[in-house]
């Protein structure tokens, strides 16, 4: 599972949170905004997803029903990532006609916007991947991802905490780069950061 939650830029600070196990799923909505991992050009969507805790080939086949790559629904997970960055959004089955159209291998796939992939490459150049998890996927995989550590935008994390004072009150311990901090100190220090690696237990 090496690199499953590796931050995009090494200097990002390490935030550790301690909370009750039953409160871990409350962090799931943070994953809708996205977390970041590093890959290289030419890596397939499938290979990137399988680096994430719990995303076995069986889980991806059975539970990940809708996959967007750079805003377009795709069926072929062997498609390579190209450029310097990519966004992968994952969802469980979505209701209604839109869900039926966007679902992978849907018989209605012809109604979608076609996916135009980049050229295949073997350069191995670094590539930043933002991964967004929605609905049941965030709930199911969120706790394990947060325990392993996720690299998130500091601004997103700040907004997340500001909007959830009840959750903040349930935090039993907070440390940043090994030093205990209060919530106020944390929010102040994050204001000058781009990414932060969050680990919760």
Backbone as CSV, one residue per row, in Angstrom:
resi,resn,N_x,N_y,N_z,CA_x,CA_y,CA_z,C_x,C_y,C_z
1,UNK,0.827,-1.201,0.000,0.000,0.000,0.000,0.860,1.248,0.000
2,UNK,2.085,1.141,-0.382,3.018,2.262,-0.343,2.510,3.400,-1.198
3,UNK,2.558,4.618,-0.636,2.146,5.795,-1.382,0.644,5.988,-1.429
4,UNK,-0.136,5.170,-0.699,-1.591,5.269,-0.781,-2.083,6.628,-0.345
5,UNK,-1.410,7.255,0.590,-1.826,8.570,1.035,-0.632,9.520,1.096
6,UNK,0.298,9.335,0.220,1.497,10.167,0.195,1.132,11.586,-0.206
7,UNK,1.625,12.570,0.529,1.316,13.946,0.218,2.021,14.383,-1.055
8,UNK,1.405,15.419,-1.706,1.939,15.899,-2.969,3.235,16.654,-2.753
9,UNK,3.330,17.430,-1.687,4.571,18.156,-1.418,5.073,17.752,-0.032
10,UNK,6.315,17.317,0.047,6.857,16.765,1.267,6.788,17.692,2.483
11,UNK,6.922,19.037,2.316,6.936,19.895,3.497,5.594,20.000,4.214
12,UNK,4.525,19.411,3.719,3.225,19.566,4.363,3.286,19.030,5.787
13,UNK,2.716,19.762,6.749,2.782,19.337,8.151,1.919,18.111,8.404
14,UNK,2.233,17.398,9.488,1.495,16.203,9.872,0.580,16.540,11.046
15,UNK,-0.707,16.383,10.815,-1.714,16.632,11.839,-2.233,15.291,12.348
16,UNK,-2.198,15.109,13.661,-2.745,13.899,14.269,-3.943,14.274,15.135
17,UNK,-5.032,13.534,14.946,-6.251,13.759,15.720,-6.589,12.489,16.493
18,UNK,-7.035,12.663,17.709,-7.501,11.545,18.519,-8.973,11.764,18.829
19,UNK,-9.808,10.774,18.476,-11.228,10.853,18.763,-11.799,9.455,18.924
20,UNK,-13.017,9.386,19.415,-13.639,8.094,19.613,-13.840,7.377,18.284
21,UNK,-13.672,6.049,18.235,-13.840,5.312,16.978,-15.174,5.577,16.298
22,UNK,-16.235,5.740,17.076,-17.550,5.973,16.478,-17.667,7.353,15.822
23,UNK,-16.709,8.233,16.127,-16.731,9.567,15.520,-15.927,9.644,14.224
24,UNK,-15.137,8.620,13.928,-14.321,8.632,12.711,-15.148,8.828,11.437
25,UNK,-16.310,8.177,11.297,-17.093,8.385,10.072,-17.536,9.826,9.865
26,UNK,-17.507,10.642,10.912,-17.911,12.035,10.767,-16.895,12.845,9.954
27,UNK,-15.726,12.269,9.733,-14.721,12.926,8.891,-14.944,12.635,7.410
28,UNK,-15.913,11.768,7.098,-16.099,11.309,5.726,-16.402,12.437,4.755
29,UNK,-17.181,13.421,5.193,-17.542,14.500,4.265,-16.326,15.312,3.819
30,UNK,-15.259,15.296,4.610,-14.039,15.991,4.194,-13.485,15.389,2.915
31,UNK,-13.696,14.083,2.716,-13.153,13.398,1.548,-13.908,13.750,0.269
32,UNK,-15.090,14.351,0.397,-15.793,14.810,-0.791,-15.045,15.965,-1.453
33,UNK,-14.371,16.765,-0.638,-13.584,17.872,-1.183,-12.316,17.381,-1.853
34,UNK,-11.900,16.156,-1.494,-10.751,15.563,-2.153,-9.517,15.472,-1.279
35,UNK,-8.756,14.423,-1.505,-7.437,14.300,-0.900,-6.455,13.983,-2.019
36,UNK,-5.166,14.114,-1.733,-4.153,14.073,-2.781,-3.173,12.930,-2.570
37,UNK,-2.834,12.289,-3.668,-1.760,11.303,-3.663,-0.859,11.605,-4.861
38,UNK,0.312,11.018,-4.854,1.212,11.193,-5.986,1.208,9.936,-6.837
39,UNK,1.318,10.122,-8.136,1.423,9.034,-9.099,2.453,9.469,-10.131
40,UNK,2.570,8.704,-11.180,3.437,9.093,-12.289,2.645,8.965,-13.576
41,UNK,3.013,9.759,-14.566,2.353,9.683,-15.865,2.426,8.249,-16.387
42,UNK,1.297,7.803,-16.913,1.232,6.448,-17.429,0.584,5.478,-16.474
43,UNK,0.515,5.819,-15.163,-0.221,4.969,-14.225,-1.680,4.900,-14.661
44,UNK,-2.287,3.739,-14.549,-3.700,3.611,-14.896,-4.564,4.043,-13.723
45,UNK,-5.809,4.381,-14.019,-6.762,4.715,-12.959,-6.876,3.552,-11.981
46,UNK,-6.957,2.342,-12.501,-7.087,1.162,-11.657,-5.899,1.008,-10.711
47,UNK,-4.698,1.178,-11.213,-3.520,0.991,-10.367,-3.454,2.041,-9.267
48,UNK,-3.897,3.251,-9.569,-3.911,4.308,-8.559,-4.931,3.992,-7.475
49,UNK,-6.130,3.565,-7.868,-7.175,3.274,-6.886,-6.785,2.110,-5.985
50,UNK,-6.099,1.131,-6.534,-5.745,-0.043,-5.738,-4.659,0.242,-4.710
51,UNK,-4.049,1.421,-4.777,-3.109,1.822,-3.739,-3.820,2.319,-2.485
52,UNK,-5.125,2.586,-2.576,-5.873,3.120,-1.450,-6.326,1.991,-0.533
53,UNK,-6.270,2.193,0.787,-6.694,1.140,1.726,-8.129,0.694,1.448
54,UNK,-8.313,-0.606,1.302,-9.634,-1.163,1.118,-10.124,-1.213,-0.313
55,UNK,-9.414,-0.579,-1.233,-9.852,-0.551,-2.626,-9.246,-1.736,-3.391
56,UNK,-9.742,-2.908,-3.049,-9.316,-4.103,-3.750,-9.992,-4.153,-5.120
57,UNK,-9.472,-4.959,-6.038,-10.156,-5.096,-7.335,-11.616,-5.497,-7.176
58,UNK,-11.898,-6.358,-6.187,-13.274,-6.804,-5.960,-14.152,-5.657,-5.472
59,UNK,-13.615,-4.827,-4.571,-14.384,-3.693,-4.059,-14.660,-2.685,-5.171
60,UNK,-13.653,-2.410,-5.973,-13.830,-1.460,-7.090,-14.882,-1.971,-8.063
61,UNK,-14.823,-3.260,-8.378,-15.786,-3.846,-9.323,-17.201,-3.827,-8.764
62,UNK,-17.340,-4.151,-7.477,-18.661,-4.324,-6.889,-19.291,-3.019,-6.399
63,UNK,-18.505,-2.176,-5.739,-19.077,-1.040,-5.022,-18.837,0.320,-5.678
64,UNK,-17.752,0.445,-6.428,-17.494,1.725,-7.101,-18.237,1.703,-8.429
65,UNK,-19.384,2.342,-8.463,-20.265,2.240,-9.614,-20.107,3.375,-10.620
66,UNK,-19.603,4.510,-10.177,-19.439,5.660,-11.072,-18.056,6.253,-10.856
67,UNK,-17.325,6.434,-11.944,-15.961,6.956,-11.876,-15.821,8.099,-12.866
68,UNK,-15.424,9.252,-12.358,-15.151,10.409,-13.201,-13.644,10.639,-13.238
69,UNK,-13.123,10.849,-14.420,-11.734,11.259,-14.591,-11.740,12.630,-15.222
70,UNK,-11.247,13.617,-14.492,-11.224,15.007,-14.960,-12.600,15.461,-15.435
71,UNK,-13.640,15.069,-14.673,-14.986,15.547,-14.929,-15.811,14.743,-15.905
72,UNK,-15.252,13.677,-16.471,-15.970,12.860,-17.444,-16.073,11.430,-16.946
73,UNK,-17.293,10.847,-17.019,-17.500,9.468,-16.589,-16.756,8.520,-17.515
74,UNK,-16.117,7.515,-16.920,-15.356,6.543,-17.706,-15.747,5.119,-17.322
75,UNK,-15.517,4.194,-18.239,-15.730,2.771,-17.997,-14.403,2.020,-17.920
76,UNK,-13.445,2.452,-18.712,-12.172,1.747,-18.851,-11.183,2.234,-17.801
77,UNK,-10.939,1.417,-16.781,-10.035,1.818,-15.707,-8.574,1.590,-16.049
78,UNK,-8.322,1.069,-17.232,-6.934,0.917,-17.661,-6.427,2.189,-18.340
79,UNK,-7.287,3.188,-18.485,-6.878,4.436,-19.135,-5.739,5.070,-18.335
80,UNK,-4.685,5.551,-19.009,-3.542,6.115,-18.276,-3.772,7.562,-17.876
81,UNK,-3.159,7.960,-16.785,-3.184,9.349,-16.361,-2.085,10.102,-17.106
82,UNK,-2.413,11.309,-17.552,-1.449,12.107,-18.301,-1.415,13.530,-17.769
83,UNK,-0.389,14.255,-18.138,-0.246,15.631,-17.694,0.420,15.707,-16.335
84,UNK,0.248,16.845,-15.663,0.878,17.045,-14.356,-0.093,16.836,-13.204
85,UNK,-1.404,16.710,-13.519,-2.397,16.518,-12.468,-3.626,15.837,-13.041
86,UNK,-4.424,15.252,-12.144,-5.663,14.584,-12.545,-6.605,14.603,-11.363
87,UNK,-7.911,14.539,-11.656,-8.939,14.469,-10.621,-9.770,13.216,-10.871
88,UNK,-9.856,12.356,-9.866,-10.662,11.143,-9.941,-11.745,11.247,-8.876
89,UNK,-13.006,11.180,-9.299,-14.137,11.219,-8.371,-14.857,9.882,-8.423
90,UNK,-15.180,9.343,-7.252,-15.762,8.005,-7.151,-17.087,8.060,-6.399
91,UNK,-18.050,7.276,-6.870,-19.349,7.231,-6.224,-19.881,5.816,-6.232
92,UNK,-20.690,5.484,-5.237,-21.485,4.268,-5.276,-22.634,4.507,-6.259
93,UNK,-23.528,3.550,-6.376,-24.645,3.693,-7.313,-25.458,4.938,-6.980
94,UNK,-25.747,5.740,-7.992,-26.545,6.939,-7.822,-27.946,6.684,-8.368
95,UNK,-28.966,7.305,-7.777,-30.339,7.044,-8.200,-30.711,7.791,-9.484
96,UNK,-31.810,7.386,-10.070,-32.392,8.119,-11.176,-31.722,7.879,-12.512
97,UNK,-32.218,8.622,-13.504,-31.716,8.482,-14.864,-30.252,8.889,-14.962
98,UNK,-29.880,9.983,-14.274,-28.482,10.425,-14.332,-27.556,9.341,-13.807
99,UNK,-27.969,8.687,-12.710,-27.152,7.608,-12.166,-27.022,6.454,-13.133
100,UNK,-28.113,6.144,-13.822,-28.087,5.047,-14.791,-27.174,5.355,-15.967
101,UNK,-27.174,6.605,-16.398,-26.349,6.999,-17.542,-24.869,7.004,-17.179
102,UNK,-24.569,7.507,-15.978,-23.171,7.686,-15.582,-22.530,6.420,-15.041
103,UNK,-23.341,5.446,-14.660,-22.807,4.215,-14.084,-21.866,3.532,-15.076
104,UNK,-20.779,2.968,-14.558,-19.810,2.326,-15.442,-20.457,1.147,-16.168
105,UNK,-20.063,0.989,-17.416,-20.586,-0.066,-18.287,-22.107,-0.014,-18.440
106,UNK,-22.639,1.204,-18.355,-24.083,1.377,-18.486,-24.530,1.190,-19.929
107,UNK,-25.696,0.572,-20.151,-26.221,0.480,-21.516,-26.604,1.843,-22.082
108,UNK,-26.667,2.862,-21.208,-27.000,4.216,-21.637,-25.755,5.085,-21.804
109,UNK,-24.578,4.469,-21.827,-23.327,5.228,-21.873,-23.227,6.131,-23.099
110,UNK,-23.941,5.793,-24.172,-23.871,6.615,-25.383,-24.449,8.004,-25.166
111,UNK,-25.212,8.194,-24.077,-25.799,9.504,-23.783,-24.832,10.426,-23.043
112,UNK,-23.705,9.884,-22.627,-22.720,10.696,-21.908,-21.891,11.553,-22.854
113,UNK,-21.213,12.515,-22.222,-20.140,13.218,-22.925,-19.003,12.227,-23.120
114,UNK,-18.492,12.073,-24.341,-17.420,11.083,-24.558,-16.135,11.486,-23.848
115,UNK,-15.407,10.482,-23.365,-14.126,10.742,-22.720,-13.030,10.784,-23.767
116,UNK,-12.245,11.857,-23.731,-11.121,11.997,-24.652,-9.846,11.931,-23.824
117,UNK,-9.191,10.790,-23.866,-8.007,10.592,-23.055,-6.768,11.186,-23.695
118,UNK,-5.753,11.363,-22.863,-4.484,11.854,-23.374,-3.702,10.727,-24.018
119,UNK,-2.605,11.090,-24.644,-1.769,10.068,-25.281,-1.136,9.194,-24.210
120,UNK,-0.919,7.937,-24.553,-0.233,7.058,-23.617,1.221,7.488,-23.482
121,UNK,1.717,7.412,-22.275,3.063,7.884,-22.023,3.779,6.956,-21.055
122,UNK,5.058,6.894,-21.160,5.858,6.105,-20.218,6.962,6.975,-19.623
123,UNK,6.708,8.293,-19.562,7.743,9.197,-19.073,8.040,9.008,-17.596
124,UNK,7.021,8.589,-16.834,7.225,8.443,-15.404,7.353,9.762,-14.673
125,UNK,6.910,10.861,-15.284,6.969,12.161,-14.611,5.966,12.207,-13.469
126,UNK,6.291,12.893,-12.372,5.364,12.973,-11.234,4.038,13.601,-11.644
127,UNK,2.980,13.123,-11.016,1.634,13.591,-11.335,0.836,13.650,-10.040
128,UNK,0.197,14.778,-9.779,-0.619,14.954,-8.573,-2.046,14.513,-8.874
129,UNK,-2.573,13.617,-8.059,-3.924,13.096,-8.256,-4.801,13.515,-7.079
130,UNK,-5.889,14.194,-7.386,-6.885,14.511,-6.373,-8.001,13.470,-6.468
131,UNK,-8.324,12.845,-5.350,-9.354,11.818,-5.320,-10.501,12.297,-4.429
132,UNK,-11.717,12.224,-4.967,-12.907,12.632,-4.231,-13.811,11.416,-4.046
133,UNK,-14.286,11.222,-2.821,-15.176,10.106,-2.507,-16.546,10.643,-2.109
134,UNK,-17.587,10.040,-2.671,-18.935,10.496,-2.388,-19.797,9.384,-1.816
135,UNK,-20.874,9.800,-1.172,-21.911,8.971,-0.567,-21.340,7.778,0.210
136,UNK,-21.824,6.578,-0.069,-21.475,5.421,0.742,-19.982,5.107,0.719
137,UNK,-19.302,5.436,-0.384,-17.865,5.151,-0.460,-17.095,5.937,0.600
138,UNK,-17.475,7.194,0.796,-16.792,8.012,1.805,-17.032,7.457,3.202
139,UNK,-18.243,6.986,3.454,-18.580,6.435,4.772,-17.833,5.128,5.015
140,UNK,-17.816,4.262,3.993,-17.194,2.945,4.149,-15.675,3.020,4.236
141,UNK,-15.058,3.809,3.393,-13.601,3.814,3.292,-12.972,4.973,4.055
142,UNK,-13.776,5.965,4.431,-13.233,7.150,5.089,-12.442,6.869,6.349
143,UNK,-12.990,6.105,7.302,-12.235,5.854,8.542,-10.876,5.219,8.303
144,UNK,-10.810,4.221,7.419,-9.537,3.551,7.153,-8.540,4.494,6.485
145,UNK,-9.042,5.316,5.556,-8.173,6.285,4.907,-7.632,7.295,5.911
146,UNK,-8.511,7.770,6.800,-8.075,8.765,7.781,-7.084,8.175,8.773
147,UNK,-7.248,6.902,9.111,-6.268,6.264,9.998,-4.905,6.147,9.307
148,UNK,-4.924,5.845,8.002,-3.669,5.722,7.261,-3.022,7.082,7.033
149,UNK,-3.844,8.110,6.879,-3.350,9.460,6.624,-3.748,9.950,5.253
150,UNK,-4.374,11.106,5.195,-4.767,11.701,3.920,-4.195,13.109,3.818
151,UNK,-3.730,13.440,2.628,-3.193,14.768,2.362,-4.314,15.628,1.797
152,UNK,-4.703,16.661,2.530,-5.832,17.503,2.148,-5.413,18.964,2.104
153,UNK,-6.218,19.760,1.416,-5.971,21.197,1.399,-6.172,21.764,2.807
154,UNK,-5.223,22.551,3.253,-5.343,23.149,4.584,-6.572,24.039,4.673
155,UNK,-6.893,24.744,3.595,-8.064,25.627,3.604,-9.352,24.823,3.724
156,UNK,-9.416,23.648,3.093,-10.597,22.793,3.185,-10.751,22.253,4.605
157,UNK,-9.643,21.870,5.206,-9.690,21.349,6.565,-10.120,22.437,7.549
158,UNK,-9.620,23.646,7.337,-10.004,24.770,8.190,-11.502,25.023,8.111
159,UNK,-12.035,25.060,6.898,-13.476,25.270,6.718,-14.278,24.134,7.343
160,UNK,-13.787,22.916,7.181,-14.450,21.741,7.737,-14.599,21.882,9.251
161,UNK,-13.533,22.261,9.927,-13.581,22.393,11.381,-14.456,23.570,11.816
162,UNK,-14.362,24.671,11.098,-15.155,25.851,11.478,-16.658,25.572,11.400
163,UNK,-17.054,24.725,10.462,-18.479,24.431,10.266,-18.977,23.305,11.174
164,UNK,-18.088,22.682,11.942,-18.466,21.541,12.774,-17.943,21.697,14.205
165,UNK,-18.420,22.699,14.915,-17.938,22.905,16.287,-18.226,21.710,17.207
166,UNK,-19.343,21.002,16.951,-19.660,19.848,17.805,-18.618,18.748,17.643
167,UNK,-18.157,18.526,16.416,-17.115,17.531,16.178,-15.808,17.973,16.812
168,UNK,-15.483,19.243,16.695,-14.244,19.771,17.273,-14.217,19.521,18.787
169,UNK,-15.377,19.666,19.428,-15.437,19.461,20.872,-15.172,18.003,21.252
170,UNK,-15.399,17.090,20.307,-15.185,15.672,20.584,-13.728,15.243,20.388
171,UNK,-12.891,16.119,19.823,-11.487,15.776,19.616,-10.787,15.658,20.961
172,UNK,-10.161,14.520,21.190,-9.508,14.268,22.472,-8.076,14.776,22.505
173,UNK,-7.458,14.867,21.352,-6.069,15.339,21.292,-5.775,15.814,19.875
174,UNK,-5.010,16.892,19.762,-4.590,17.431,18.470,-3.105,17.727,18.549
175,UNK,-2.343,17.245,17.569,-0.928,17.618,17.504,-0.561,17.947,16.065
176,UNK,0.345,18.881,15.912,0.833,19.280,14.597,2.344,19.125,14.598
177,UNK,2.835,18.263,13.726,4.260,17.929,13.675,4.787,17.523,15.049
178,UNK,3.973,16.749,15.763,4.391,16.184,17.037,4.160,17.052,18.251
179,UNK,3.752,18.308,18.054,3.540,19.217,19.180,2.049,19.416,19.428
180,UNK,1.582,19.266,20.668,0.167,19.493,20.963,-0.240,20.936,20.642
181,UNK,-1.428,21.095,20.079,-1.945,22.432,19.764,-3.427,22.482,20.106
182,UNK,-3.909,23.691,20.362,-5.344,23.895,20.523,-5.968,24.050,19.140
183,UNK,-7.276,24.013,19.082,-7.958,24.205,17.801,-7.637,25.590,17.243
184,UNK,-7.654,26.603,18.086,-7.367,27.962,17.630,-5.953,28.062,17.057
185,UNK,-4.982,27.452,17.749,-3.609,27.461,17.257,-3.504,26.707,15.936
186,UNK,-4.222,25.594,15.842,-4.193,24.804,14.616,-4.707,25.616,13.441
187,UNK,-5.868,26.238,13.592,-6.454,27.001,12.495,-5.553,28.166,12.095
188,UNK,-4.902,28.774,13.072,-4.002,29.884,12.768,-2.794,29.400,11.973
189,UNK,-2.216,28.275,12.362,-1.019,27.771,11.670,-1.351,27.217,10.295
190,UNK,-2.545,26.668,10.132,-2.930,26.141,8.825,-3.195,27.239,7.811
191,UNK,-3.434,28.454,8.274,-3.768,29.546,7.353,-2.637,29.861,6.378
192,UNK,-1.408,29.476,6.724,-0.265,29.757,5.852,0.211,28.514,5.098
193,UNK,-0.555,27.408,5.206,-0.146,26.169,4.572,-0.999,25.869,3.351
194,UNK,-0.444,25.060,2.442,-1.199,24.610,1.274,-1.842,23.260,1.571
195,UNK,-1.013,22.249,1.871,-1.516,20.926,2.186,-1.145,20.536,3.607
196,UNK,-1.954,19.644,4.173,-1.654,19.077,5.486,-1.998,17.596,5.412
197,UNK,-1.156,16.756,6.008,-1.442,15.332,6.082,-2.120,15.038,7.411
198,UNK,-3.354,14.573,7.348,-4.152,14.320,8.548,-4.238,12.837,8.819
199,UNK,-3.938,12.453,10.054,-4.121,11.083,10.509,-5.005,11.111,11.747
200,UNK,-6.026,10.290,11.734,-6.975,10.258,12.840,-7.066,8.850,13.404
201,UNK,-7.167,8.764,14.698,-7.277,7.453,15.355,-8.079,7.581,16.635
